[in-house]
Amino acid sequence: MGLPSKRRTKTSKKDRASHFALKSKALNNCPQCGKPIESHRACAKCGTYKGRAVVEIKAKTKTLRQREKLRKAEATDKAVEKSASKNKKSK
């Protein structure tokens, strides 16, 4: 197996790897909603590509606080049902 004949210096390593840096993505604005999107991709916000709807976007109707309230309400309902079923069994 071949081995390098000379040690690669720090400078030459950095020079070699100078083009490995990440490049920023080129973003365009969606013609429908105006949000920034990548070229040749469907818009994640409105689901359109080249002026027509290609992806159905589900609306985020419930906020985090609303979901927490629903979970608490469901938990209390389950607790009430359990206690009611225990009362029926004891009678």
C-alpha positions as CSV (number, residue, x, y, z in Angstrom):
1,M,0.0,0.0,0.0
2,G,1.4,3.4,-0.9
3,L,2.4,5.8,1.8
4,P,2.9,9.6,1.5
5,S,6.5,10.4,0.9
6,K,6.3,13.8,2.7
7,R,4.4,15.1,5.6
8,R,1.5,17.5,4.6
9,T,2.0,20.8,6.4
10,K,-0.7,22.6,8.2
11,T,-0.8,25.3,5.6
12,S,-1.2,22.9,2.7
13,K,-3.9,21.0,4.6
14,K,-5.9,24.2,5.0
15,D,-5.3,25.2,1.4
16,R,-6.5,21.9,0.2
17,A,-9.6,22.0,2.4
18,S,-10.5,25.6,1.8
19,H,-13.3,24.8,-0.6
20,F,-15.0,22.4,1.9
21,A,-16.8,25.2,3.7
22,L,-20.6,25.1,3.7
23,K,-22.2,27.5,1.3
24,S,-25.4,29.4,2.1
25,K,-28.5,28.2,0.2
26,A,-29.9,30.4,-2.6
27,L,-33.4,31.3,-1.5
28,N,-36.2,32.8,-3.6
29,N,-39.6,34.2,-2.5
30,C,-42.7,32.2,-3.1
31,P,-45.0,34.0,-5.6
32,Q,-48.1,33.0,-3.7
33,C,-47.3,33.7,0.0
34,G,-43.9,35.5,-0.3
35,K,-42.1,33.2,2.1
36,P,-38.5,32.3,1.3
37,I,-38.1,28.9,-0.4
38,E,-35.3,27.0,-2.1
39,S,-35.3,26.9,-5.9
40,H,-37.2,24.1,-7.6
41,R,-39.0,23.1,-4.4
42,A,-42.6,23.3,-3.3
43,C,-43.4,25.9,-0.7
44,A,-43.7,24.4,2.7
45,K,-46.0,27.2,3.9
46,C,-48.7,27.2,1.1
47,G,-47.8,24.0,-0.8
48,T,-47.6,25.5,-4.3
49,Y,-45.0,24.9,-7.0
50,K,-45.0,26.8,-10.3
51,G,-48.4,28.4,-9.6
52,R,-50.3,25.2,-8.7
53,A,-51.1,23.4,-5.5
54,V,-49.0,20.2,-5.3
55,V,-48.9,19.6,-1.5
56,E,-51.8,19.8,0.9
57,I,-50.8,21.7,4.0
58,K,-52.7,20.9,7.2
59,A,-53.4,24.1,9.1
60,K,-52.0,24.4,12.6
61,T,-55.3,25.2,14.3
62,K,-54.4,24.6,17.9
63,T,-51.7,26.3,19.8
64,L,-49.5,24.7,22.4
65,R,-51.6,26.1,25.3
66,Q,-54.8,24.9,23.7
67,R,-53.3,21.4,23.4
68,E,-52.2,21.4,27.1
69,K,-55.7,22.4,28.2
70,L,-57.2,19.6,26.1
71,R,-54.7,17.0,27.7
72,K,-55.6,18.2,31.2
73,A,-59.3,18.0,30.5
74,E,-58.9,14.5,29.1
75,A,-56.9,13.4,32.1
76,T,-59.5,14.7,34.5
77,D,-62.3,13.0,32.5
78,K,-60.4,9.7,32.7
79,A,-60.0,10.1,36.4
80,V,-63.7,10.8,36.9
81,E,-64.6,7.7,34.8
82,K,-62.2,5.6,36.9
83,S,-63.7,6.8,40.2
84,A,-67.2,6.3,38.9
85,S,-66.5,2.7,37.8
86,K,-64.9,2.0,41.3
87,N,-68.0,3.3,43.0
88,K,-70.3,1.1,40.9
89,K,-68.1,-2.0,41.7
90,S,-68.2,-1.3,45.5
91,K,-72.0,-1.0,45.6
